[in-house]
Amino acid sequence: MSKYDALWRYVAACGASSLSLTFADIEAIAGLPIDHAFLTYKKELSSYGWRVEKISLKNRNVLFIKET
């Protein structure tokens, strides 16, 4: 079980083909602060049919894309 499972389930339940979440949204959904470990854990998202497309440190958001 990953510490980001709640976030991956949330993203997978999205009906759209892309989803943008702020760092604050991600922290609220995951129930923990986002940190550098997110870069390692993001690989797990592919098993849910999604990927992390872009992480913007400036805008403090993450763009998720549904894999086709």
C-alpha positions in Angstrom: 0.0 0.0 0.0 1.4 3.4 -1.1 1.1 6.5 1.0 -0.5 8.1 -2.1 -3.2 5.4 -2.7 -6.0 7.9 -1.8 -4.7 10.3 -4.4 -4.3 7.7 -7.1 -7.9 6.5 -6.4 -9.2 10.1 -6.6 -7.4 10.7 -9.9 -8.6 7.4 -11.4 -12.2 8.2 -10.5 -12.0 11.4 -12.5 -14.2 11.2 -15.6 -12.1 13.6 -17.7 -9.0 12.9 -19.7 -6.9 15.3 -17.7 -6.9 16.7 -14.2 -5.0 19.6 -12.6 -4.6 19.7 -8.9 -2.8 22.2 -6.7 -0.3 21.0 -4.1 -2.9 22.0 -1.5 -5.5 19.8 -3.2 -3.1 16.9 -3.3 -2.2 17.3 0.3 -5.9 17.4 1.3 -6.8 14.3 -0.8 -3.7 12.3 0.2 -3.8 13.4 3.9 -0.1 14.2 4.0 2.2 16.9 2.8 3.6 16.5 -0.8 7.4 16.1 -0.8 10.2 15.0 -3.1 9.2 11.4 -2.6 6.2 12.2 -4.8 8.6 12.0 -7.8 9.3 8.4 -7.0 5.7 7.4 -6.1 4.2 9.0 -9.2 5.2 5.9 -11.2 2.5 4.0 -9.3 -0.2 6.0 -11.1 0.3 4.1 -14.3 -1.3 1.0 -12.8 -4.5 3.2 -12.5 -4.3 4.2 -16.2 -3.0 7.7 -15.6 0.3 9.5 -15.6 1.8 12.7 -14.2 2.3 15.0 -17.2 3.7 18.1 -15.6 4.7 19.3 -12.1 4.9 23.1 -11.9 6.8 24.3 -8.8 6.1 27.9 -9.8 2.3 27.4 -10.0 2.3 24.7 -7.3 0.2 22.3 -9.3 0.3 18.9 -11.0 -1.3 18.0 -14.3 -2.5 14.4 -14.6 -3.3 12.8 -18.0 -5.3 9.7 -18.6 -3.3 7.2 -20.6 -4.8 5.9 -23.8 
